Amino acid sequence: MFIIRFFHFLIGYVIFKAEDGFPERFINLCARGGIPVWDIKCRGGVLFGKTSIKGYHAISEPAKKSGMNVSVCRSIGVPFFLRKYRRRAGLLAGLCVFAVFILLMSGTIWSIKVEGNSAVSESEIIDVMDKVGIKPGIKAKKINAAEAERRALELLPGLQWLAVNIEGSTVVIEVRERIAGEEREDYVHPHHIVAAQDGVIQILETYEGTEISKNGSAVAKGDLIISGITENKDSSVTFHHAKGYVAARVKTTLAAQAARERDAQRLCGTKYRLTLIILNIKIPPRAAKAAAGAELYESTRWLYAGDKCLPVGYVMHRSLFYEDTSKKYTENEQRLIALRGLLTQTANEFRRSEILSQTSALEKTERGMKATGEFTALRNIGLERPFSVRETNEEEEE
């Protein structure tokens, strides 16, 4: 039914009304003359119906023979629309260009969205995705997600995991950043789990491998805790990726210093430049460069239609100019700076650990003020370390 209505809209049709005369004879004469008439209704003695453009021109003869007075109620369809705006060539050209644009843009990636990042900037991730072939303007069917994920991880050492998802005309990049000291999982080579630092084991859970250390035992940095070698009943051995959780009570000392005086820079000028982006095409195409003695900052903004990101945006380039100067701090300011530095280090060092006890102290130094903190914490000290079968055989021979 929809196809028939759409066809009628394309070729155009007329809604007419016929009054007086003999309606039944009028309908019979139209059918006998091959004049298409449909959706016929009678209201208050007035006949309403629809016919094609050609049919309306031929309907006058059946109307005359049946004594009906026929008039047009409404003209609907593409031919009437084009006739109405035939003198507005710009509007018609714009509609044609818009139709061609929509046709070409179907199945095309309009924008790239990054989720899950904090330390690694969105612009850095998008630049890498551009290098691996994912950028606005590319056809979605040409994207090899698995290959792009592999190549992107090689170029982004700060990421532990990355996934490419295509949602309509948007590519969503989901990432998980690597924690300092955390290595990417490698299931190709066998691994031991060793101690990342000195401590006393409080919790030891072995998921895969051979448990070497025990709960309550003291370990030094590099000591083997869970072996990736399992001895079978037939005296053969199996090499695999050891898995487990090792929480130990560890002692850590942190320190932060604040100088009485330090070199500083004072902002003395700002310069702006705008670059328009349309489907990854930049206008002007020349890349912005930082002027001598200036720092360049860039921020990208995209246009939205509701919650839909459009492939049109701009980049604001901001150049900041500084002049060298110096900054002196009072004793109270030095204390605050040193304590703030110690607090920041503590938050970064123990964000995935439980602090059991801590002490802190402030002392004057030749250069200013020093804040020191001694901590006892419960933290995961398990560190995966790969090993080769050759190394294992050489150790057994010795």
C-alpha positions in Angstrom: 0.0 0.0 0.0 2.8 2.4 0.8 4.5 1.7 -2.5 1.3 2.6 -4.4 0.9 5.8 -2.4 4.5 6.7 -3.0 4.2 6.1 -6.7 1.1 8.3 -6.9 3.1 11.0 -5.1 5.9 10.8 -7.6 3.7 11.1 -10.7 1.3 13.5 -9.0 -2.5 13.3 -8.4 -5.6 15.5 -8.0 -8.2 15.5 -5.3 -11.5 16.6 -6.9 -15.1 17.0 -6.0 -18.2 16.5 -8.2 -21.6 18.0 -7.5 -25.1 17.7 -9.0 -25.9 15.2 -11.8 -25.8 11.4 -11.5 -22.8 10.2 -9.5 -23.3 6.5 -10.5 -23.3 7.3 -14.2 -20.2 9.5 -13.7 -18.3 6.7 -12.1 -19.3 4.2 -14.7 -18.3 6.5 -17.6 -14.9 7.0 -15.9 -14.4 3.3 -15.6 -15.5 2.7 -19.2 -13.1 5.4 -20.5 -10.1 4.0 -18.6 -9.8 7.1 -16.3 -8.2 6.1 -13.0 -10.3 7.1 -10.0 -9.8 5.9 -6.5 -10.6 6.7 -2.8 -14.2 7.7 -3.8 -16.3 9.1 -1.0 -19.8 10.7 -0.9 -20.5 13.4 1.7 -23.7 15.3 1.8 -24.5 14.5 -1.8 -21.0 15.7 -2.9 -18.7 13.1 -4.5 -15.0 13.3 -3.6 -12.2 11.3 -5.2 -8.6 11.2 -6.5 -7.3 10.8 -10.1 -4.1 11.2 -12.0 -3.0 14.4 -13.8 -3.8 12.9 -17.1 -7.1 11.5 -15.8 -8.2 14.9 -14.6 -7.8 16.4 -18.0 -9.9 13.6 -19.5 -12.6 13.6 -16.8 -14.5 16.6 -18.2 -16.3 14.4 -20.8 -17.8 11.9 -18.3 -18.7 14.8 -16.1 -20.6 16.6 -19.0 -22.5 13.4 -19.9 -23.5 12.7 -16.3 -24.4 16.3 -15.5 -21.7 16.6 -12.8 -19.8 19.8 -12.0 -16.1 18.8 -11.3 -13.6 21.1 -9.5 -10.1 20.7 -8.0 -9.8 20.5 -4.2 -6.1 20.0 -4.0 -3.1 19.1 -6.2 -0.5 16.8 -4.6 2.8 15.3 -5.8 6.3 16.0 -7.1 5.2 17.6 -10.5 3.1 20.2 -8.7 5.9 21.0 -6.3 8.4 21.5 -9.1 6.0 23.6 -11.0 5.4 25.8 -8.0 9.1 26.4 -7.5 10.2 26.3 -11.2 11.4 29.9 -11.0 13.5 29.3 -7.9 16.4 27.4 -9.4 18.6 27.9 -6.4 16.1 26.1 -4.1 15.8 23.1 -6.5 19.5 22.9 -6.9 19.9 22.9 -3.2 17.4 20.1 -2.8 19.3 18.1 -5.4 22.6 18.7 -3.8 21.1 17.7 -0.4 19.7 14.5 -1.8 23.0 13.6 -3.4 24.8 14.5 -0.2 22.5 12.2 1.9 23.0 9.4 -0.7 26.8 9.7 -0.6 26.9 10.0 3.2 24.9 6.9 3.9 27.2 4.3 5.5 29.9 7.0 6.0 31.5 7.7 9.4 30.8 11.3 10.5 32.5 11.5 13.8 34.7 9.7 16.3 33.9 9.5 20.1 36.4 8.4 22.8 35.2 6.9 26.1 37.1 5.8 29.2 40.2 8.0 28.9 41.7 10.4 31.4 45.5 10.5 31.3 45.7 9.8 27.5 44.1 12.7 25.8 41.2 12.3 23.3 43.1 14.2 20.6 46.0 11.8 20.9 43.8 8.8 20.5 41.9 10.4 17.6 45.3 11.2 15.9 46.4 7.6 16.2 43.0 6.3 14.9 43.5 8.6 11.9 46.9 6.9 11.3 45.4 3.4 11.4 42.7 4.4 8.9 39.7 5.4 11.1 38.6 9.0 10.4 35.5 11.0 9.4 34.6 10.4 5.8 35.6 6.7 5.6 33.0 4.1 4.7 32.0 2.0 7.7 32.2 -1.2 5.7 35.9 -0.5 5.0 36.8 -0.5 8.7 38.7 -3.6 9.9 38.1 -3.1 13.7 40.4 -6.0 14.9 43.4 -4.7 12.8 42.8 -1.1 13.9 42.6 -2.1 17.5 45.9 -4.0 17.3 47.8 -1.2 15.5 46.4 1.5 17.8 47.5 -0.4 20.9 51.0 -0.5 19.4 51.0 3.2 19.0 49.4 4.0 22.4 51.6 2.5 25.2 49.5 4.2 27.8 46.5 2.0 27.0 45.9 -1.5 28.4 42.9 -2.2 26.2 41.0 -0.6 23.2 37.8 -1.5 21.4 36.4 0.0 18.1 32.6 0.0 17.9 30.5 1.4 15.0 27.3 3.0 16.1 25.5 4.3 13.0 27.6 7.1 11.6 29.8 7.4 14.7 32.8 5.3 15.7 33.0 4.9 19.5 36.5 4.1 20.8 36.3 2.5 24.3 39.7 2.4 26.1 41.1 1.3 29.4 44.3 3.0 30.5 47.3 1.2 31.9 48.1 1.8 35.5 51.7 2.8 36.2 53.8 -0.4 36.5 51.0 -2.5 35.0 52.0 -4.5 31.9 49.7 -5.6 29.1 48.5 -9.2 29.3 50.6 -11.6 27.2 49.1 -15.0 26.9 51.6 -16.1 24.2 54.6 -16.6 26.5 54.6 -18.3 29.9 54.9 -16.0 32.9 55.8 -16.3 36.6 54.3 -14.0 39.3 57.1 -12.3 41.3 57.2 -9.7 44.1 57.1 -6.1 42.8 58.6 -4.9 46.1 59.6 -6.1 49.6 56.7 -7.1 51.9 55.0 -9.7 54.1 52.2 -11.6 52.3 48.8 -11.3 53.8 46.5 -12.7 51.1 47.6 -15.2 48.5 45.2 -16.6 45.9 46.5 -18.9 43.2 44.3 -19.2 40.1 46.7 -20.9 37.8 50.3 -22.1 38.4 52.3 -23.5 41.3 52.2 -21.6 44.6 55.8 -21.1 45.9 55.4 -18.6 48.8 52.8 -18.9 51.6 50.6 -16.5 53.6 52.7 -14.7 56.3 56.0 -15.2 54.5 58.3 -12.3 53.9 59.4 -11.7 50.3 62.0 -9.4 48.7 61.6 -7.6 45.4 61.9 -10.1 42.5 61.2 -13.3 44.7 59.1 -16.0 42.9 55.6 -16.2 44.4 53.6 -18.2 41.9 55.4 -20.3 39.3 54.2 -20.7 35.7 55.6 -24.2 35.7 53.4 -27.1 36.8 54.8 -30.6 37.4 52.5 -33.3 36.3 52.1 -36.8 37.8 54.2 -38.4 35.1 57.1 -36.0 36.0 56.5 -33.9 32.8 56.0 -30.2 33.2 53.5 -27.7 31.8 54.4 -24.1 31.0 51.6 -21.5 31.2 50.7 -18.0 32.2 50.5 -17.9 36.0 47.5 -16.1 37.5 46.8 -15.1 41.0 46.4 -12.3 43.6 49.1 -11.4 46.1 48.3 -8.7 48.7 51.2 -7.9 51.1 51.9 -5.5 53.9 54.5 -3.1 52.5 56.4 -0.1 53.8 56.8 2.9 51.6 58.5 6.3 52.1 57.5 9.3 50.1 58.9 12.8 50.1 58.1 16.2 48.5 60.1 19.4 48.5 59.2 23.0 48.1 61.9 25.6 47.1 62.2 29.1 48.5 62.4 30.5 45.0 61.8 29.0 41.6 61.9 30.1 38.0 58.4 31.0 36.6 56.8 32.4 33.5 54.3 35.2 33.2 51.6 35.3 30.5 52.2 38.3 28.4 50.1 37.7 25.2 47.5 35.4 23.5 46.9 34.8 19.8 44.0 32.8 18.3 43.4 31.1 15.0 40.4 29.1 13.8 40.3 26.1 11.5 37.1 24.8 9.9 36.6 21.0 9.6 34.2 19.4 7.1 34.4 15.6 6.9 38.1 15.6 8.1 38.9 18.3 5.5 40.5 21.3 7.2 40.1 24.8 6.0 42.7 26.3 5.8 44.6 23.0 5.2 47.9 24.3 6.5 48.6 23.0 10.0 49.0 25.5 12.8 52.5 25.9 14.3 53.5 27.4 17.6 55.2 30.7 17.3 58.7 31.2 18.7 58.6 31.4 22.5 54.9 30.4 22.6 52.9 27.3 23.7 50.2 26.1 21.3 46.9 24.7 22.7 44.2 23.2 20.5 40.5 22.5 21.3 38.1 20.8 18.8 34.3 21.4 18.8 31.7 19.6 16.7 28.2 20.7 15.7 25.3 18.6 17.0 21.7 18.1 15.8 20.1 17.1 19.1 22.4 14.3 20.4 23.7 13.5 16.9 27.2 14.6 16.1 27.6 16.2 12.6 30.8 15.9 10.5 31.2 19.7 10.8 33.3 21.4 13.4 36.2 23.7 14.1 39.6 23.7 15.9 40.5 26.7 18.0 44.3 27.2 18.1 45.5 29.3 21.0 49.1 30.5 21.2 50.2 31.7 24.7 53.3 33.9 25.0 55.3 34.0 28.2 58.2 35.9 29.7 60.6 34.5 32.2 60.4 35.7 35.8 61.0 34.3 39.3 58.7 33.5 42.2 59.6 33.7 45.9 57.6 31.8 48.6 57.1 32.5 52.3 57.7 29.8 54.8 53.9 29.1 55.1 53.6 28.8 51.4 56.6 26.4 51.3 54.8 24.2 53.9 51.6 24.2 51.9 53.4 23.3 48.6 55.4 20.5 50.2 52.3 19.0 51.9 50.3 19.3 48.7 53.1 17.5 46.8 53.1 14.7 49.4 49.3 14.4 49.3 49.4 14.1 45.5 52.1 11.4 45.6 50.1 9.6 48.3 46.9 9.6 46.2 48.8 8.3 43.1 50.8 5.7 44.9 48.0 4.2 47.0 44.9 4.7 44.9 44.5 0.9 44.6 45.9 0.1 48.1 44.7 0.2 51.7 46.8 2.4 54.0 47.1 0.7 57.3 49.2 3.3 59.1 51.1 6.5 58.3 53.3 9.2 59.8 54.4 12.5 58.3 56.9 15.2 59.1 58.0 18.6 57.9 61.6 19.8 58.0 63.6 22.8 56.8 66.3 22.2 54.3 68.9 24.4 52.6 66.6 24.9 49.6 63.3 25.3 51.4 60.9 22.8 53.0 60.6 19.0 52.8 57.6 16.9 53.7 58.2 13.2 54.4 55.6 10.4 54.8 56.1 6.8 56.0 53.3 4.4 55.1 52.4 0.9 55.9 49.9 -0.4 53.3 48.2 -3.5 52.0 48.7 -3.7 48.3 48.9 -6.1 45.4 52.6 -6.8 44.8 52.1 -9.5 42.2 54.1 -8.7 39.0 54.0 -10.9 35.9 57.4 -11.7 34.5 57.8 -13.7 31.3 60.3 -16.6 31.1 61.5 -18.9 28.3 61.7 -22.7 28.3 65.4 -22.5 27.5 66.1 -20.5 30.7 64.2 -23.1 32.7 66.2 -26.0 31.2 69.5 -24.2 31.8 68.6 -23.6 35.5 67.7 -27.3 35.9 71.1 -28.4 34.4 73.0 -26.1 36.8 
